[in-house]
Amino acid sequence: MPAERLGERFGGGRDEASEVVLADTAIAEVVGFLAGEVREFSVPFRLGVSEFDNRVLTALTERVGYGTTVSYGWLARELELPITASRAVGKALAGNPVLVIVPCHRVVGSSGALTGYAGGLEVKRGLLDLESTPDSGDLRLF
């Protein structure tokens, strides 16, 4: 994300100084995540997406923890949608404006195969590998 847009996504809406602090916090948390030191993000963010997309991204953030992998169908069912809504769930994830913080890399195809990721499948594999720890590995497909 271009640096000038960080304030839009992580701003507190109070003043420019607080937006810079929150953007710095977001950067520090992502760096900590990539270093294996952070498993959950605390920085507040604004998604700026449709109501449906917000519902999907919020459910993902709240229900799919570090080291857990789920399918698009599983997430659809968590939202009490029919399995046929898997594509709509995938489209919502594709519009995720805060990759890593909203962990859409944890969502895979129904067979467990890696599928679409805005950062590319190599990055998705790297993020999943990063989260592979002895206490992780929960795979929820259906």
C-alpha positions in Angstrom: 0.0 0.0 0.0 1.4 3.4 -0.9 2.6 5.2 2.2 0.3 8.2 1.6 -2.7 5.9 1.9 -1.7 4.3 5.3 -3.3 7.1 7.2 -6.6 6.4 5.4 -6.7 2.8 6.4 -5.2 3.1 9.9 -6.2 6.6 10.9 -8.1 7.2 14.1 -10.1 9.9 12.4 -9.0 12.4 15.1 -6.1 14.2 13.7 -3.1 13.8 11.4 -0.7 13.0 14.3 -2.8 10.1 15.5 -3.0 8.7 12.0 0.8 8.7 11.8 1.0 6.9 15.1 -1.5 4.3 14.0 0.2 3.8 10.6 3.5 3.4 12.5 1.8 0.8 14.7 0.4 -1.1 11.7 3.9 -1.2 10.1 5.5 -2.3 13.4 2.9 -5.1 13.9 3.3 -6.4 10.3 7.1 -6.4 10.7 6.6 -8.2 14.0 4.3 -10.7 12.3 6.8 -11.4 9.5 9.5 -11.9 12.2 7.3 -14.5 14.0 6.8 -12.2 17.0 3.2 -11.1 16.5 0.2 -13.4 16.0 -2.6 -11.0 16.4 -3.0 -7.4 15.3 -4.2 -4.7 17.6 -4.1 -1.7 15.3 -7.6 -0.4 14.4 -8.4 -0.1 10.7 -11.1 0.9 8.3 -11.8 -1.4 5.5 -13.9 0.9 3.3 -15.6 -2.0 1.5 -19.3 -3.0 0.9 -21.4 -4.3 3.8 -21.1 -7.9 2.5 -17.3 -7.7 2.1 -17.0 -6.2 5.5 -19.0 -9.1 7.0 -16.8 -11.7 5.3 -13.5 -9.9 6.3 -14.7 -9.4 9.8 -15.7 -13.0 10.2 -12.3 -14.1 8.9 -10.5 -11.9 11.3 -12.6 -13.0 14.3 -13.0 -16.7 13.6 -9.8 -17.9 11.8 -6.8 -17.7 14.1 -3.1 -17.9 13.6 -2.0 -21.3 12.1 -5.6 -22.2 11.0 -6.5 -22.7 7.4 -10.1 -22.8 6.2 -11.9 -23.2 2.9 -14.1 -20.6 1.2 -17.0 -22.9 1.7 -16.3 -23.2 5.4 -16.2 -19.4 5.7 -19.5 -19.2 3.7 -21.1 -21.6 6.2 -19.8 -19.7 9.2 -21.7 -16.7 7.8 -24.8 -18.9 7.4 -24.6 -18.7 3.6 -25.1 -21.6 1.2 -22.0 -23.4 0.0 -22.7 -21.8 -3.4 -21.7 -18.5 -1.9 -18.0 -19.6 -1.9 -17.3 -17.5 -4.9 -18.8 -14.4 -3.4 -16.7 -15.0 -0.3 -13.6 -15.3 -2.5 -14.5 -12.1 -4.3 -14.8 -10.3 -0.9 -11.4 -11.6 0.1 -9.9 -10.4 -3.2 -10.9 -6.9 -2.2 -9.2 -7.0 1.2 -7.4 -3.7 1.5 -5.2 -4.7 4.4 -3.5 -8.0 3.5 -1.9 -9.9 6.4 -3.8 -7.9 9.0 -7.0 -9.4 7.7 -5.6 -12.8 7.1 -7.1 -13.9 3.8 -4.0 -16.0 3.1 -5.6 -18.5 5.5 -8.4 -19.3 3.1 -7.7 -22.1 0.6 -9.7 -24.1 -2.0 -12.1 -26.9 -1.0 -9.4 -29.5 -1.6 -6.8 -27.6 0.5 -5.1 -26.3 -2.6 -3.8 -22.8 -2.6 -6.0 -20.5 -4.7 -6.0 -16.8 -5.4 -4.2 -14.2 -3.3 -3.7 -10.5 -4.2 -0.1 -10.8 -3.1 0.5 -13.8 -5.3 0.5 -17.5 -4.5 4.2 -17.6 -3.6 3.6 -14.9 -0.9 0.5 -16.8 0.3 2.6 -20.0 0.6 5.2 -18.0 2.5 2.7 -16.6 5.0 1.2 -20.1 5.6 4.6 -21.5 6.1 5.4 -18.7 8.5 2.3 -19.7 10.5 3.2 -23.4 10.5 4.2 -24.1 14.1 3.9 -27.2 16.2 0.7 -25.9 17.7 -0.9 -24.9 14.4 -2.1 -26.9 11.4 -5.9 -26.8 12.0 -7.4 -27.3 8.5 -11.2 -26.7 8.2 -12.5 -27.5 4.7 -16.2 -28.3 5.4 
